[in-house]
Amino acid sequence: MSQPVRENPKSTVDDVVDGVGYRDAAGVATLTFDRPARANAMDLAMQARYGALLREASADPAVRAVVVTGRGRSFCPGADLGLLDGISAGPTPEADRHETFRDVLAAAFTPKPVIAAINGGCAGLGFVLACAADVRFAAAGAKFTTAFSRRGLIAEYGVAKLLPELIGRGRAADLLLSGRTFTAEQAFDYGLVQEVVPAEELADRANAYAEELATYSAPRSMAIMKDQLRHEPAMTLEDAASTATALMLESFSHPELPEGLASWNERRPPNFPPYERTR
C-alpha cells in the first residue's frame, strides 16, 4: 500500500502579505520573512501576520509540519527599530500590547512541528522567533545576537525561559547580558542549532526534514510531545512519569497505534489521520 498524495488547497508559490510569504506542498507549510526594504526587520503588521499564518497552518489538516525562514541574506534582524522612534519614558503601553507575545511565540504554541531555517542574520526579536521553533538549522556563517542589552532593552517575549532550556543557564546569561555576536558554528557548539549546512543547501535540508516528519510521524503524537516538552520539565520526575503513563495508556485507544504497527509490519509509509487538538 503506497502513501496517498496529500492535496494542498493553497498555491505552491509564495503569497506575500505584510512581509510574510506563505506556501505549502507535500504536507509542509513554509513561512518566509520577506520585507527586503528593511532586511526582514519586523513591524507590528508583519508580527501579526506571522502569528496568524502559523495559527492558520495549525488549523489546516493538510499541513503536518512548518518551516520558517527568511528571504535574501537575513532571517530576521529583530524588530524594526523605526517602531521605537519617539518612544520615551512614560506610561505602560495599552493593555492589548501585552498579548503580542502570542504572535511572537506562535511556533511554541502550535501543535505542529516548526523548523527554523536560519539563512542569515538572526537578532533580537528574530532570535526569539528562532528559539520558539522546535528544531533549528542554520546556514554556515550566519550571525546571531540577542542584542537586547545593547539597545537598553530586556530579555523579551519569554526568551529568558526559552534560551536556558536550550543551552543552559550559564551560556544563556552570557548571550543575554553581553549581547555579543556569534556564528552558526558557535550556535551548534552551544546546542542552539541542530545542524549547520552550506547556505545553498539550507532550504532543501530544512524542507527534507519537515517532509520526513510530515510523512512518517503521527500528527497526534507530535502535538502531545510538544505539550510534554513544554510542561513536563517543570514537574518532578515522579509527576512527569505519571503524566506520561496516563498519556501512553490513552494513546492505545487511538487509531495512530494500529496504523503505526501495520505500516511497520508491511514495510510501507504510514497513513496517519490528521489530528485536531480539542483542549
Protein Blocks (a to p, Z undefined) as FASTA:
>chain_A
ZZdddddfbdfbdcdeehiacddeehiacdddddfknnopacfklmmmmmmmmmmmmmmm
kbcbdcdddehjbfbecjcfklmgoiacdddddfklmmmmmmmmmmmmpmbdcddddfbd
cehjlmmmmmmpmbdcddehiacdeklmmnopaceehlmmmmmmmnojklmmmmmmnopa
cdfklmmmnomambdcdfklmmmmmmmmmmmmmmmpcfklmmmmmmmmmmmmmpcfklmm
mmmmmmmmmmmmpmklmmmmmmmmnopacdddddddfZZ
